Amino acid sequence: MNKRKVFLWSIVVALGGFLFGFDTAVISGAEQAIQKYWNLSPVEHGLTISIALIGTVIGSLFGSIPSDRLGRRTTLMIIASLYLLSSLGTALATNWYVFLLFRLLGGLGVGASSVTAPVYISEIAPANRRGRLVALFQFNVVFGILLSYFSNYLIGIDGEHAWRWMLGVQVFPSLLFLVMLQLVPESPRWLISRRGKVAEATAILKIANPKTYLQEIESIRSNAEAEQKATAAGNKGDQLLSRKYKLPIFLAVSFAIFNQVSGINAIIYYAPRIFEMTGLGRSSSLLSTVGIGAVNFLFTLIALQFIDRIGRKTLMAIGSVGLIATLGLVAQAFYRQDFGGWSVTLYLLVYIAFFAFSQGAVIWVFISEIFPNQVRAKGQTLGSTTHWVMAAVIAFAFPLFAEKLGGGHTFLFFSFMMLLQLLFVWKLMPETKGQSLEQIERSLILH
């Protein structure tokens, strides 16, 4: 019963990831119709696609503020409302500037959810199941991407208002998320570290981890008291940018940068356009994006079974090797102009499989684990903001780079970045599986 409750809470919170994925990818099916509807220039079109990512950067940058002040649960309810407003506004907009505003609101929701949802799940999950439960967030992200691709394919490209339906169907999961959040309690670690509500936190942790909840409460209290004493002594222990947090800061920022220079968001956002560059027709290109979503979903599901068994570092090493190879093959196909029908589609499907099995599944787990309770939301904000700044840069620049440099140079750059990622994983990335958050804190932070 207790395991089922924790799983239910995690699934509900991970719905924020579903909306994250849906909102991020749904634009891929609508972007060309939107460009035509408002007769957008290349620069205006790039802004239209990247405006949500700009909102995401802002949402992730400031996401820790309501998360720390109002609580994780209240912040998630605000996020659900942003998703709802965004889907309604973009579907009904008849003015380009109004459309941009509502896409920006959706981006705010995505950014804030990438901070708050993984933090909440990491703070409520038992150590031996934390990887799998936090990875449910990414699982829901890719499920949202898959359903957005499939929804776009079903709605199709015919009809003047098809793109409005593509964006408007998000109203329904947004409402569901808002309603289901009523079933979720507040994070026990937030209750202790921010409000001192030990009794309320104990009742929640007793459900989440009945065997060791007393030791966990004592460990959380001990760490919170140590941070408070450090702050009172003038060490500003609740400020992220201090010397003692330099290792987790370096790890989070590096991890987030590597996530995006893999080229994943360029492929997610521009999949139909990439496939059309290889000679596939519009309908085949939309169907190929459904395949990408399905592979992403399947291999994220597989990664959930391994992340707590073989660990985060092993998944990353396997994935890095696969990404280097598949991106290199795509680059080679573009250099030779030897697309062989569906060959690039096949390479990109294998690329997505390796990404989902490694970076996709690990990123939100790893970043949510490596910071202490007092600065976890701020640390998640740092990692998430870095991730989304890089995503915005890649999404904005990809069409220009692909046109000016060609697909070969562009994908070769992504492949080289994954070689650097492999070196980072091999030499610098610590393993965090099976450890409590407080144990990880002691291993990474020098008090």
C-alpha positions as CSV (number, residue, x, y, z in Angstrom):
1,M,0.0,0.0,0.0
2,N,2.8,2.4,0.9
3,K,4.7,1.7,-2.3
4,R,1.6,2.3,-4.3
5,K,1.0,5.6,-2.6
6,V,4.5,6.9,-3.3
7,F,4.2,5.6,-6.9
8,L,0.8,7.4,-7.3
9,W,2.3,10.7,-5.9
10,S,5.3,10.4,-8.3
11,I,3.1,9.6,-11.3
12,V,0.8,12.6,-10.6
13,V,3.8,15.0,-10.2
14,A,5.4,13.4,-13.3
15,L,2.3,14.5,-15.3
16,G,4.2,17.9,-15.3
17,G,6.8,16.0,-17.4
18,F,4.1,14.8,-19.8
19,L,2.9,18.3,-20.4
20,F,6.6,19.4,-20.6
21,G,7.1,16.9,-23.5
22,F,3.8,17.5,-25.2
23,D,4.3,21.3,-25.2
24,T,7.9,21.0,-26.3
25,A,7.3,18.7,-29.3
26,V,3.8,19.6,-30.5
27,I,5.0,22.7,-32.3
28,S,7.0,20.5,-34.7
29,G,3.8,19.5,-36.6
30,A,2.4,23.0,-36.6
31,E,5.5,25.2,-37.2
32,Q,5.3,25.3,-41.0
33,A,1.5,26.0,-41.0
34,I,2.1,28.8,-38.5
35,Q,4.9,30.3,-40.6
36,K,2.5,30.3,-43.6
37,Y,-0.5,31.6,-41.6
38,W,1.3,34.8,-40.5
39,N,3.8,34.9,-43.4
40,L,6.7,34.9,-41.1
41,S,10.3,35.8,-42.1
42,P,13.1,33.3,-41.2
43,V,14.0,35.4,-38.2
44,E,10.3,35.7,-37.1
45,H,9.9,32.0,-37.6
46,G,12.9,31.2,-35.5
47,L,11.6,33.5,-32.7
48,T,8.1,31.8,-32.9
49,I,9.7,28.3,-32.4
50,S,12.2,29.4,-29.8
51,I,9.9,31.8,-27.7
52,A,8.7,28.8,-25.7
53,L,12.3,28.0,-24.9
54,I,12.9,31.6,-23.9
55,G,10.0,31.2,-21.5
56,T,11.5,27.9,-20.3
57,V,14.8,29.6,-19.5
58,I,12.9,32.2,-17.5
59,G,10.7,29.6,-15.8
60,S,13.7,27.4,-14.9
61,L,15.8,30.4,-13.7
62,F,13.1,31.6,-11.3
63,G,11.5,28.2,-10.6
64,S,13.3,27.8,-7.3
65,I,11.7,30.9,-5.8
66,P,8.1,29.7,-5.5
67,S,9.3,26.2,-4.9
68,D,11.3,27.3,-1.8
69,R,8.9,30.0,-0.6
70,L,5.4,28.5,-1.4
71,G,6.3,24.8,-1.4
72,R,6.7,22.2,-4.1
73,R,3.0,21.3,-4.3
74,T,1.7,24.9,-4.6
75,T,4.3,25.6,-7.3
76,L,3.2,22.5,-9.3
77,M,-0.4,23.8,-9.2
78,I,0.7,27.2,-10.6
79,I,2.6,25.3,-13.4
80,A,-0.6,23.3,-14.3
81,S,-2.5,26.6,-14.6
82,L,0.2,28.0,-16.9
83,Y,0.0,24.9,-19.2
84,L,-3.8,25.3,-19.3
85,L,-3.7,29.0,-20.2
86,S,-1.0,28.4,-22.9
87,S,-2.9,25.7,-24.7
88,L,-6.1,27.7,-24.8
89,G,-4.3,30.9,-25.8
90,T,-2.2,29.5,-28.6
91,A,-5.1,27.5,-30.1
92,L,-7.4,30.6,-30.2
93,A,-4.8,33.3,-31.1
94,T,-5.4,35.4,-34.3
95,N,-2.6,37.8,-33.6
96,W,1.0,36.8,-33.9
97,Y,2.1,38.7,-30.8
98,V,-0.7,37.2,-28.7
99,F,0.4,33.8,-29.9
100,L,4.0,34.5,-28.8
101,L,2.7,35.6,-25.4
102,F,0.9,32.3,-24.8
103,R,3.7,30.2,-26.1
104,L,5.9,32.1,-23.6
105,L,3.5,31.2,-20.8
106,G,3.8,27.5,-21.8
107,G,7.5,27.8,-21.7
108,L,7.4,29.2,-18.2
109,G,5.5,26.1,-17.2
110,V,8.0,23.8,-18.8
111,G,10.9,25.5,-17.1
112,A,9.4,25.6,-13.7
113,S,8.3,22.0,-13.9
114,S,11.8,20.9,-14.9
115,V,12.9,22.4,-11.5
116,T,10.1,21.5,-9.2
117,A,8.8,18.0,-10.3
118,P,12.2,16.2,-10.1
119,V,13.0,17.9,-6.8
120,Y,9.7,16.8,-5.3
121,I,10.0,13.2,-6.4
122,S,13.6,13.0,-5.3
123,E,12.7,14.3,-1.8
124,I,9.8,11.9,-1.3
125,A,11.3,8.7,-2.8
126,P,13.1,5.9,-0.9
127,A,16.8,5.7,-1.8
128,N,16.6,2.3,-3.4
129,R,13.7,3.4,-5.8
130,R,14.7,7.1,-6.3
131,G,16.3,6.7,-9.7
132,R,13.3,4.9,-11.1
133,L,10.7,7.2,-9.6
134,V,12.5,10.4,-10.6
135,A,13.0,9.0,-14.0
136,L,9.2,8.7,-14.3
137,F,9.4,12.5,-15.0
138,Q,11.5,11.8,-18.1
139,F,9.3,8.9,-19.0
140,N,6.3,11.2,-19.0
141,V,8.3,13.8,-21.0
142,V,8.9,11.2,-23.8
143,F,5.3,9.9,-23.4
144,G,4.1,13.5,-24.0
145,I,6.5,13.8,-27.0
146,L,5.1,10.5,-28.4
147,L,1.5,11.5,-28.0
148,S,2.1,15.0,-29.4
149,Y,3.6,13.4,-32.6
150,F,0.9,10.9,-32.8
151,S,-1.8,13.6,-32.2
152,N,-0.2,15.7,-34.9
153,Y,-0.2,12.8,-37.3
154,L,-3.9,12.0,-36.6
155,I,-5.0,15.6,-37.0
156,G,-2.9,15.8,-40.2
157,I,-1.8,18.7,-42.2
158,D,-5.0,19.4,-44.2
159,G,-7.4,22.1,-43.1
160,E,-7.0,25.7,-42.3
161,H,-7.2,25.2,-38.6
162,A,-5.4,21.9,-38.1
163,W,-2.5,23.6,-36.3
164,R,-5.0,25.1,-33.8
165,W,-6.2,21.6,-32.9
166,M,-2.6,20.4,-32.6
167,L,-1.9,23.0,-30.0
168,G,-5.4,23.0,-28.3
169,V,-5.7,19.3,-27.3
170,Q,-3.2,20.0,-24.5
171,V,-6.1,21.6,-22.5
172,F,-7.3,18.1,-21.5
173,P,-4.1,16.8,-19.8
174,S,-3.5,20.2,-18.3
175,L,-6.9,20.0,-16.5
176,L,-6.2,16.5,-15.4
177,F,-2.9,17.5,-13.9
178,L,-4.5,20.4,-12.0
179,V,-7.2,18.1,-10.5
180,M,-4.9,15.2,-9.6
181,L,-2.4,17.4,-7.7
182,Q,-5.1,17.6,-5.0
183,L,-4.1,14.0,-4.1
184,V,-0.4,14.9,-3.5
185,P,1.1,15.9,-0.1
186,E,3.9,18.5,0.4
187,S,7.5,17.4,0.2
188,P,8.6,16.3,3.7
189,R,12.1,17.6,3.3
190,W,10.7,21.0,2.4
191,L,8.4,20.9,5.4
192,I,11.4,20.3,7.7
193,S,14.1,22.5,6.1
194,R,11.8,25.5,5.2
195,R,9.0,25.3,7.8
196,G,10.3,23.2,10.7
197,K,7.1,21.0,10.5
198,V,8.6,17.8,11.7
199,A,5.4,16.1,12.7
200,E,3.7,16.7,9.3
201,A,6.8,15.6,7.5
202,T,7.1,12.4,9.7
203,A,3.6,11.4,8.8
204,I,4.4,11.6,5.1
205,L,7.8,9.9,5.3
206,K,6.2,7.1,7.4
207,I,4.1,6.3,4.3
208,A,6.9,6.8,1.9
209,N,9.6,4.8,3.7
210,P,8.1,2.9,6.7
211,K,11.2,0.9,7.6
212,T,13.7,3.7,7.9
213,Y,11.7,6.9,8.2
214,L,12.9,7.7,11.7
215,Q,16.5,7.6,10.7
216,E,15.7,9.6,7.7
217,I,13.9,12.3,9.7
218,E,16.9,12.5,12.1
219,S,19.3,12.8,9.2
220,I,17.2,15.5,7.5
221,R,16.9,17.5,10.8
222,S,20.6,17.1,11.5
223,N,21.6,18.4,8.1
224,A,19.0,21.3,8.3
225,E,20.4,22.3,11.8
226,A,24.0,22.2,10.4
227,E,23.0,24.5,7.5
228,Q,21.2,26.9,9.9
229,K,24.2,27.1,12.2
230,A,26.4,27.8,9.2
231,T,24.1,30.5,8.0
232,A,23.9,32.0,11.5
233,A,27.7,32.0,11.6
234,G,27.8,34.0,8.4
235,N,28.7,31.2,6.0
236,K,25.5,31.7,4.0
237,G,24.9,27.9,3.8
238,D,21.6,28.4,1.9
239,Q,23.3,30.3,-0.9
240,L,24.1,28.1,-3.9
241,L,27.1,30.1,-5.3
242,S,29.5,29.4,-2.4
243,R,32.8,27.5,-2.6
244,K,31.6,24.4,-0.8
245,Y,29.1,23.6,-3.6
246,K,31.6,24.0,-6.4
247,L,31.6,20.2,-7.3
248,P,27.9,19.7,-7.6
249,I,27.6,23.0,-9.5
250,F,30.3,21.9,-12.0
251,L,28.6,18.5,-12.4
252,A,25.1,20.0,-12.9
253,V,26.2,22.6,-15.4
254,S,28.4,20.2,-17.4
255,F,25.7,17.6,-17.5
256,A,23.1,20.1,-18.7
257,I,25.4,21.4,-21.5
258,F,26.2,17.9,-22.8
259,N,22.5,17.1,-22.8
260,Q,21.8,19.8,-25.4
261,V,24.9,19.6,-27.5
262,S,23.9,16.1,-28.3
263,G,21.5,17.8,-30.7
264,I,18.4,16.3,-29.1
265,N,16.2,19.4,-29.2
266,A,17.2,20.2,-32.8
267,I,15.9,16.8,-33.7
268,I,12.7,17.0,-31.5
269,Y,11.8,20.4,-32.8
270,Y,12.8,20.0,-36.5
271,A,12.3,16.3,-37.1
272,P,9.9,16.7,-40.0
273,R,12.1,19.3,-41.6
274,I,15.2,17.0,-41.2
275,F,13.5,14.1,-42.8
276,E,12.3,16.3,-45.7
277,M,16.0,17.3,-46.2
278,T,16.7,13.6,-46.9
279,G,14.0,13.5,-49.6
280,L,11.0,12.1,-47.6
281,G,7.6,13.5,-48.4
282,R,5.6,15.5,-45.8
283,S,3.3,12.7,-44.8
284,S,6.3,10.2,-44.4
285,S,8.2,12.8,-42.4
286,L,5.3,13.2,-39.9
287,L,5.0,9.4,-39.6
288,S,8.8,9.2,-39.0
289,T,8.5,11.6,-36.1
290,V,5.9,9.2,-34.6
291,G,8.6,6.5,-34.9
292,I,11.1,8.8,-33.0
293,G,8.6,9.3,-30.3
294,A,7.8,5.6,-30.0
295,V,11.5,4.7,-29.7
296,N,12.1,7.4,-27.2
297,F,9.3,6.1,-25.1
298,L,10.3,2.5,-25.3
299,F,14.0,3.0,-24.4
300,T,13.1,5.4,-21.6
301,L,10.9,2.6,-20.2
302,I,13.9,0.2,-20.5
303,A,16.2,2.6,-18.8
304,L,13.8,2.8,-15.8
305,Q,14.5,-0.9,-15.2
306,F,18.3,-0.4,-15.1
307,I,18.9,3.0,-13.5
308,D,18.8,1.7,-9.9
309,R,20.4,-1.6,-10.8
310,I,23.5,-0.8,-12.9
311,G,23.6,2.9,-12.0
312,R,23.6,6.3,-13.6
313,K,27.2,6.3,-14.7
314,T,27.0,3.0,-16.6
315,L,23.9,4.1,-18.5
316,M,25.7,7.3,-19.5
317,A,28.8,5.5,-20.7
318,I,26.8,3.1,-22.9
319,G,24.7,6.0,-24.2
320,S,27.7,8.2,-25.0
321,V,29.3,5.5,-27.2
322,G,26.1,5.0,-29.1
323,L,25.5,8.7,-29.6
324,I,29.0,9.2,-31.0
325,A,28.5,6.4,-33.6
326,T,25.0,7.3,-34.7
327,L,25.6,11.0,-35.1
328,G,28.7,10.2,-37.0
329,L,26.7,8.0,-39.4
330,V,24.1,10.8,-39.9
331,A,26.9,13.3,-40.7
332,Q,28.5,10.8,-43.2
333,A,25.1,10.4,-44.9
334,F,24.8,14.2,-45.4
335,Y,28.4,14.5,-46.6
336,R,27.9,11.8,-49.2
337,Q,24.3,12.8,-50.0
338,D,23.7,9.1,-49.7
339,F,20.4,9.0,-47.9
340,G,19.4,5.5,-49.2
341,G,15.7,6.0,-48.7
342,W,15.1,5.6,-45.0
343,S,18.8,5.2,-43.8
344,V,18.9,8.6,-42.0
345,T,15.6,7.8,-40.4
346,L,17.1,4.5,-39.1
347,Y,20.2,6.2,-37.8
348,L,18.2,8.8,-36.0
349,L,15.9,6.1,-34.5
350,V,19.0,4.3,-33.1
351,Y,20.3,7.7,-31.9
352,I,17.1,8.4,-30.0
353,A,17.3,4.9,-28.4
354,F,20.8,5.6,-27.0
355,F,19.8,9.1,-25.9
356,A,16.7,7.8,-24.1
357,F,18.6,5.0,-22.4
358,S,21.3,7.4,-21.1
359,Q,21.0,11.2,-21.0
360,G,17.2,11.3,-21.3
361,A,16.7,9.0,-18.3
362,V,19.6,10.2,-16.1
363,I,19.7,14.0,-16.3
364,W,16.8,15.0,-14.0
365,V,17.6,12.1,-11.6
366,F,21.3,13.1,-11.3
367,I,20.8,16.8,-11.0
368,S,18.1,16.4,-8.4
369,E,20.4,14.2,-6.3
370,I,23.7,16.0,-6.0
371,F,22.6,19.2,-4.1
372,P,21.9,19.4,-0.4
373,N,18.3,19.9,0.9
374,Q,18.8,23.6,1.6
375,V,19.8,24.4,-1.9
376,R,18.3,21.6,-3.9
377,A,15.7,23.7,-5.7
378,K,18.4,26.4,-6.5
379,G,20.8,23.7,-7.7
380,Q,18.0,22.2,-9.9
381,T,17.3,25.7,-11.1
382,L,21.0,26.1,-12.1
383,G,21.1,22.8,-14.0
384,S,17.7,23.3,-15.6
385,T,18.4,26.9,-16.6
386,T,21.7,25.8,-18.2
387,H,19.9,23.0,-20.0
388,W,17.2,25.4,-21.4
389,V,19.6,28.2,-22.3
390,M,21.5,25.7,-24.4
391,A,18.2,24.3,-25.8
392,A,17.1,27.8,-26.9
393,V,20.4,28.4,-28.6
394,I,20.4,25.1,-30.4
395,A,16.7,25.5,-31.5
396,F,17.3,29.0,-32.7
397,A,20.6,28.3,-34.5
398,F,19.9,24.9,-36.0
399,P,18.0,26.0,-39.2
400,L,20.7,28.6,-39.9
401,F,23.6,26.1,-39.3
402,A,21.9,23.4,-41.3
403,E,21.5,25.9,-44.2
404,K,24.9,27.5,-44.1
405,L,27.1,24.6,-42.9
406,G,25.1,21.7,-44.2
407,G,23.8,18.6,-42.3
408,G,27.2,17.0,-42.4
409,H,29.1,19.6,-40.4
410,T,26.2,20.1,-38.0
411,F,25.8,16.5,-37.0
412,L,29.6,16.0,-36.9
413,F,29.8,18.8,-34.3
414,F,27.1,17.0,-32.2
415,S,29.1,13.7,-32.5
416,F,32.3,15.4,-31.3
417,M,30.5,16.9,-28.3
418,M,29.4,13.4,-27.3
419,L,33.0,12.3,-27.4
420,L,33.8,15.0,-24.8
421,Q,30.8,13.8,-22.8
422,L,32.2,10.2,-22.7
423,L,35.4,11.6,-21.2
424,F,33.4,13.6,-18.7
425,V,31.5,10.4,-17.6
426,W,34.6,8.3,-17.5
427,K,36.8,10.7,-15.5
428,L,34.5,13.0,-13.4
429,M,30.9,11.7,-13.0
430,P,30.3,10.1,-9.6
431,E,27.8,7.2,-9.1
432,T,24.8,8.0,-6.9
433,K,22.7,4.9,-7.0
434,G,21.4,3.4,-3.7
435,Q,22.5,6.3,-1.5
436,S,20.2,8.6,0.5
437,L,20.3,12.2,-0.4
438,E,22.1,13.0,2.8
439,Q,24.8,10.4,2.0
440,I,25.3,11.9,-1.4
441,E,25.6,15.3,0.2
442,R,28.3,14.1,2.5
443,S,30.3,12.6,-0.3
444,L,30.2,15.6,-2.6
445,I,30.2,18.6,-0.1
446,L,33.2,19.4,2.0
447,H,31.8,20.9,5.3
